Each structure stands twice: as structure tokens, then as C-alpha cells.
Amino acid sequence: MTSPNTRSYESPVSNLEPRPDSPFVWPVRVYWEDTDAGGIVYYANYLKFMERARTEWLRALGIEQGPLQAQQGLIFVIVDTQVQFKKPARYGDALTVTAEIKEHTRATLSFTQEIRRAGDQSAEVLVTGDIRVVCLDATLHKPRGLPKMLVEKMNLSPRP
């Protein structure tokens, strides 16, 4: 059965490799499990889509969070979110989710993120978000500076 909201899927992504001059882009397809009874994406799921983009950005840099915790005793925790919902996504939509560091401190990363309908980046913006992540000691749960290896892989300027 075909839904009127079902669209053919062609990969809308041209930037799966992190580059310092443009946001990382990750494709997402909206499934029934992502929607409410009306077929519209439930608001909290946009945060999940953003989380996936940040996680895949780390993976593209060669950073896996499990080994980071096990071997270096580090975890990342969200400490602030500001999200603006502009238009709804619906069941069957192909979306792109961006992740880009807009600023950082010794122990935090502040991301700006957008969710758009699939297509070129001039496509319709549905949701925008500013997400602040802190690097914590996995045992003590206290802020810890980003290790030099992460700063280099993320192409960040070192902070004192």
C-alpha cells in the first residue's frame, strides 16, 4: 500500500565525510515508529535524529563512543538544548540532518543543527537546534578537558 506521503528515496547526502568548511550531513527516513497517530514526527524524535547525526559525525572522524568510555574514561553528555520547530516532517519523508560545531571550550562542544526535507541544502528547513555537549570523566561525572587526540580529529583550535 502506498501512502500519499511516501516519496522515492534517492540519497540526498553529499557530505558524509567531515570537512571543516561545511556541516556534516546525515540522511534519515521517517518511519511509522517516529510518528504520532496523525503521521507527523513526534517532537522528541527530532532530538534523536540530531543525536544520530552527531554520533555518525564522530564515527566518520574515527571516534567510537564505547571505546572512548572504556579506554579513556570519557563520555559526552547533553547539558543544554534550544530547538525551534518550524514545520512538521511526516511518515515516509526523507530528511537530512546536519551537525556542525559552532563553538567550543576546553570541555564543551556547541553544535548547530538543522533538519531539512531531503534535497539540496536550499531545501525547506523543518527544525533547527543548538545543542551543548560536555565531556565528562565517566566515573566521577565531572567535566574533563577534551583530549588532544579529539581536538585534532575534530579540527578544533586548542583551548587553554
N, C-alpha and C positions, 0 to 999 in steps of 0.2 A: 504494500500500500504506500502510495506516495503522498506526502504532506505538502501543502502549498508552500511551506517554509523550507522544504528540503532543496538544497542547491547542490549542483555538481561540485566536486572538490578538486580544485587544482591548487597545488601548493602555492600559497601566497608569499612564501618566505624567500627572501633573497639574502638575508643576513643571519645565518645560523652560526657564523664564526664571529666571535667578539672582536670588534675593532674600536679603537679609541675615538674615532671620528663619527661614529653613528651608534644608535641604540641596538642592543641585541634584540632579535625578534624571534618569537616562538609561536608556532601555529596551534590553535585549539579548535576543536569541533564541539559544538553544544549537543549533548546527549539528553535523553529524557531525564536521567538522574540529576541533571543540572538545573532542571526547571521546576516551576510550581505547577499547579493544576491547569493554569492557563497557557502553559508552554513558554513562559518567559523565565529567563535565568533568575534564580533566587539570588538576592543581593549578596549573600555571604560567599557564593561561589565565585564571584569576580575576584575576591581576595585569594581564593585557591588558584585561580588561573594566574594571578600575579606571582604567587609563590612558586608555581611550576616554572614560570619564565626565569625567575631569579635562580632557581635550582639548576635549570638547564644551562643558564649562563655560566654558573660555576663549573658545571661538568665540561662545557666547551673550553674552559680555561684549564681543564685537567684537575679540578678540585672536587673531590667527593667528600660530602659531609660526614659520612660514617667513619672513614679512616681518619679524618681531621679530628674527630672527637676521640677515637680510640688511641691514636698515635701521638697527637699533640695536646689533647685535653681541652679542645676548643669547641664551642658551639655558638651558633648565631641565634639571637632572639629578637623578635619584633618588639620595639618599645613605643612606636608611635605610627599611626596611620591617619591619613587625611584622604578621603575618597569622595569624588564627585561623580554622581550617576547622571548622565546626560540623556541617554536613550537606551532602551532595552535590547538585549540580544534574545533571540528566540531559538527554539528547538531546530536543529539542523543547520544553524548558521556556522560558517567557517569564520574564525576570528584570528587576528594576530595580536599578540601581547608583547609589548616592549619592556625592556629593563635597561636603565641607564643610571650610572652613579652621577648625581648632580653635585654632591659634596661629601667630604669625609673628614673625620678627626682621627686621632690615634686609635680609637676603639670603636668608632661607628661608621656606618655607610648609610648615606641617604640616597634613596633611589627615587627617580621619577618614572612612572609607568603609565602606559596607555593601552586600552583595549579598543580595537577597531574591527569593523567588518573586514573580511579578507579582501585583498586587492592591493593596489599600491598604497603607499603611506599617506596619500591625499584622501584615502577612504574615510568614511564617516567615523568620528570618534564617539565611542559609547560611554567609556568610563576613563577617568584619569585618577591617578593616585600618587601620593608622596608617602613613602614607606621608610622609616628609620630603623636600622638593624644595629644591634650592639654585639660585639664579640665578647663572649664570657668564658671564664675558666669553667670547664664542665663540672668540676667537683665543688668548687666554692660558690659558683654562680655570682661571681663578681667580675666587673669589667676587666678586660685584659687587652693590651695593645695588639693590633694585627701583626702577625709575624712578618718579617722581611720577605719571606717567600711569597706570601699572599699579596703584599703590597706590590711586589714586582710583577706577579702574574696578572694582577688587576690593573697594571699600568697606572698606579697611583703615585703621586708625589709623596715622599716620606714626610711624616709629621713628627715634631719633637715630643 
